[in-house]
Amino acid sequence: MDANAEPIETTREDVPQGYMKDPLGRLIPDQMVSELDRMRDQLVKEIVTRARAQSEALRATRTAIMADVSAFVELSAERWGAKLGGSKGNVSLTSYDGKFKVQLAISDRLAFSEGIHAAKALVDECITKWSTGSRNEIKVLVQDAFQVDKEGTVNTHRILSLLRLEIFDDTWNRAMEAIKESLITLGSKSYVRVYERDQTGRYTVIPMDATEKIDPGFGDPAKTQGGQPWMKERPTFCRSRSRR
């Protein structure tokens, strides 16, 4: 290799110019990649760029909304001479006409320590004792609460629902105490949702996330004016080809 040769220009992913990296990490010369594959690659990367920008804007919007709501709660408390410390908890703000509502919710991420196994053993002992003369639906409810998912974890809410059952049994009460003591909080996550009241008086979510609402018109030519929404304007890779 010529020591005086200029360094090869690379992209952000350190792929030398004139090459493309395949799924195995191999560098393939551009001319060996089919035109359709290059077009697909360019389209996907353009979409990812737009998606990342949208995601970042959404994250900034959520952060700003949470900060504004928290500031308003502080302002409201100051009117009464109160000082708020720590988390503000769940908050709901409504416009003066009641048409719009903003909710800030804080949800704890719960799990169980190893003590849940002791609780399960005590519950199993109860089921054995109840083998005769007890209601089958109670047995099914209790057994279902400790079912595990594909990852081998239990459903926290199903197990906690057992605490609401009024069962007068010493072993059962010990099992419920074991459940309470094994419950741990891993952390918390804040959610913000914005609602608008429709003509029926029901509040519906104003989507701030693509997963909150899917446009039923996607793919319907009558609603997208001549094809898929992304075809309203030709993608960059198509426009660049048309100029050749």
C-alpha positions in Angstrom: 0.0 0.0 0.0 1.3 3.5 -0.9 2.1 5.3 2.3 1.5 8.6 0.6 -1.9 7.7 -0.6 -4.8 9.8 0.7 -7.1 8.2 3.3 -10.2 6.6 2.0 -13.3 8.8 2.7 -15.8 6.9 4.8 -19.4 7.4 5.9 -20.6 7.8 9.5 -20.5 4.0 9.7 -16.9 3.8 8.5 -17.9 2.3 5.2 -15.4 3.3 2.5 -16.9 5.4 -0.3 -17.8 3.3 -3.3 -18.8 0.3 -1.1 -21.8 -1.0 0.7 -21.8 -3.2 3.8 -24.0 -6.4 3.7 -25.7 -8.0 6.7 -22.6 -10.1 7.4 -20.5 -7.0 7.6 -18.7 -7.5 4.3 -17.8 -4.6 2.1 -19.3 -5.0 -1.4 -18.3 -2.6 -4.2 -21.3 -0.5 -5.4 -21.1 -1.8 -8.9 -21.7 -5.3 -7.6 -24.9 -4.3 -5.9 -28.1 -4.4 -8.0 -29.8 -1.1 -8.8 -33.0 -2.2 -7.0 -31.0 -3.1 -3.9 -29.3 0.3 -3.9 -32.7 2.1 -4.3 -34.2 0.0 -1.5 -31.3 0.8 0.8 -31.6 4.6 0.0 -35.3 4.6 0.6 -35.1 2.7 3.9 -32.3 5.1 5.2 -34.3 8.2 4.2 -37.3 6.8 6.1 -35.2 6.1 9.1 -33.8 9.6 9.1 -37.3 11.1 9.1 -38.4 8.7 11.8 -35.5 9.6 14.0 -36.2 13.3 13.6 -39.9 12.7 14.4 -39.0 10.6 17.4 -36.7 13.2 18.8 -39.3 16.0 18.3 -41.9 13.8 20.1 -39.5 13.2 23.0 -38.8 16.9 23.2 -42.6 17.7 23.1 -43.4 15.2 25.9 -40.5 16.6 28.1 -41.8 20.1 27.6 -45.4 19.2 28.4 -44.3 17.4 31.6 -42.2 20.4 32.7 -45.1 22.8 32.0 -47.6 20.7 33.9 -45.2 20.4 36.9 -44.5 24.1 36.9 -48.3 24.8 36.9 -48.8 22.5 39.8 -46.1 24.3 41.7 -47.7 27.6 40.9 -51.1 26.4 42.0 -49.6 25.1 45.3 -47.9 28.5 45.9 -51.2 30.3 45.9 -52.1 28.3 49.1 -48.6 28.6 50.6 -47.9 24.9 50.1 -44.5 23.5 49.2 -44.4 20.4 47.1 -41.5 18.0 47.4 -40.6 15.0 45.3 -42.9 13.5 42.7 -46.1 15.4 41.9 -48.0 12.2 41.3 -50.9 11.9 38.8 -52.2 15.2 37.5 -55.2 16.1 35.3 -55.7 19.6 33.8 -58.8 20.6 32.0 -59.5 23.6 29.8 -62.0 26.1 31.0 -64.7 24.9 28.6 -64.0 21.3 29.4 -63.2 20.4 25.8 -59.5 19.5 26.3 -57.8 17.6 29.0 -54.1 16.9 29.8 -53.1 14.0 32.0 -49.8 13.3 33.5 -49.5 9.9 35.1 -46.7 8.2 37.0 -46.7 4.4 36.9 -44.4 2.3 39.1 -42.7 -0.7 37.6 -43.3 -3.5 40.1 -41.8 -6.9 40.5 -41.5 -9.6 43.1 -38.5 -10.8 45.1 -37.7 -14.4 45.8 -40.3 -14.2 48.6 -43.0 -14.8 46.0 -42.0 -18.5 45.9 -42.9 -18.8 49.6 -46.2 -17.1 48.8 -46.9 -19.6 46.0 -46.1 -22.5 48.3 -48.6 -21.3 50.8 -51.2 -20.7 48.2 -50.7 -24.3 46.9 -51.2 -25.5 50.4 -54.5 -23.7 50.5 -55.6 -25.2 47.3 -54.8 -28.7 48.6 -56.8 -28.0 51.7 -59.7 -26.7 49.6 -59.8 -29.8 47.4 -63.3 -30.5 48.8 -66.1 -28.2 49.7 -64.7 -25.1 48.0 -65.8 -23.1 44.9 -64.0 -24.2 41.8 -63.9 -20.6 40.4 -61.8 -19.5 43.4 -59.3 -22.3 42.7 -59.1 -21.4 39.0 -58.6 -17.7 39.9 -55.8 -18.4 42.4 -54.0 -20.9 40.1 -54.3 -18.6 37.1 -52.7 -15.7 39.1 -49.3 -17.5 39.2 -49.2 -18.5 35.6 -46.0 -17.3 33.9 -45.5 -15.8 30.4 -43.1 -16.8 27.7 -40.3 -15.1 29.4 -41.0 -17.0 32.6 -42.3 -14.0 34.6 -45.5 -13.7 36.5 -48.2 -11.1 36.0 -47.8 -8.6 38.8 -51.4 -7.3 38.6 -53.0 -10.7 38.6 -51.1 -11.7 41.8 -51.9 -8.4 43.5 -55.6 -9.0 42.6 -55.5 -11.9 45.1 -55.2 -9.4 47.9 -58.7 -8.2 47.3 -60.2 -11.7 47.9 -61.9 -12.1 51.3 -60.8 -15.6 52.4 -60.6 -16.3 56.1 -57.8 -18.8 56.4 -54.6 -18.5 58.4 -52.5 -20.1 55.7 -54.0 -17.8 53.1 -53.4 -14.7 55.2 -49.7 -15.7 55.6 -49.5 -16.1 51.8 -51.0 -12.6 51.3 -48.4 -11.1 53.8 -45.7 -12.9 51.8 -46.9 -11.3 48.6 -46.9 -7.8 50.2 -43.4 -8.2 51.6 -42.0 -9.6 48.4 -43.3 -6.7 46.3 -40.5 -4.3 45.1 -40.5 -1.2 43.0 -38.0 -1.2 40.2 -38.6 2.4 39.2 -41.3 4.6 37.7 -42.2 6.0 34.3 -44.2 9.1 33.5 -46.9 9.2 30.8 -48.5 12.2 29.3 -51.8 12.0 27.3 -53.8 14.8 25.7 -57.6 14.4 25.2 -60.3 16.1 23.2 -64.0 15.8 24.0 -66.1 14.7 21.1 -69.7 15.6 20.3 -70.9 12.7 22.5 -69.1 14.0 25.5 -66.5 11.3 25.4 -62.8 12.1 25.7 -60.6 10.7 23.0 -56.8 10.7 22.9 -55.1 13.1 20.6 -52.4 10.8 19.1 -48.8 11.7 20.0 -47.5 8.2 19.1 -47.9 6.2 16.0 -49.0 3.2 18.1 -51.9 5.1 19.7 -53.9 5.3 16.5 -53.7 3.8 13.0 -55.2 5.8 10.2 -57.8 3.5 8.6 -57.4 5.4 5.3 -53.8 4.1 4.8 -53.8 2.1 1.6 -57.2 3.4 0.5 -56.8 5.3 -2.8 -60.0 7.2 -2.2 -58.5 8.6 1.0 -54.9 9.1 -0.1 -55.7 10.8 -3.4 -54.1 8.4 -5.9 -52.2 5.8 -4.0 -50.3 5.2 -0.8 -49.5 8.3 1.3 -45.8 8.0 0.7 -46.4 8.2 -3.0 -48.0 11.7 -2.9 -44.5 13.0 -3.4 -41.9 11.0 -5.1 -39.2 9.8 -2.7 -35.8 11.4 -3.0 -34.2 8.3 -4.6 -36.9 8.5 -7.3 -36.4 12.2 -7.8 -32.7 11.8 -8.1 -33.1 9.1 -10.7 -35.5 11.2 -12.8 -32.8 13.9 -13.1 -30.3 11.5 -14.7 
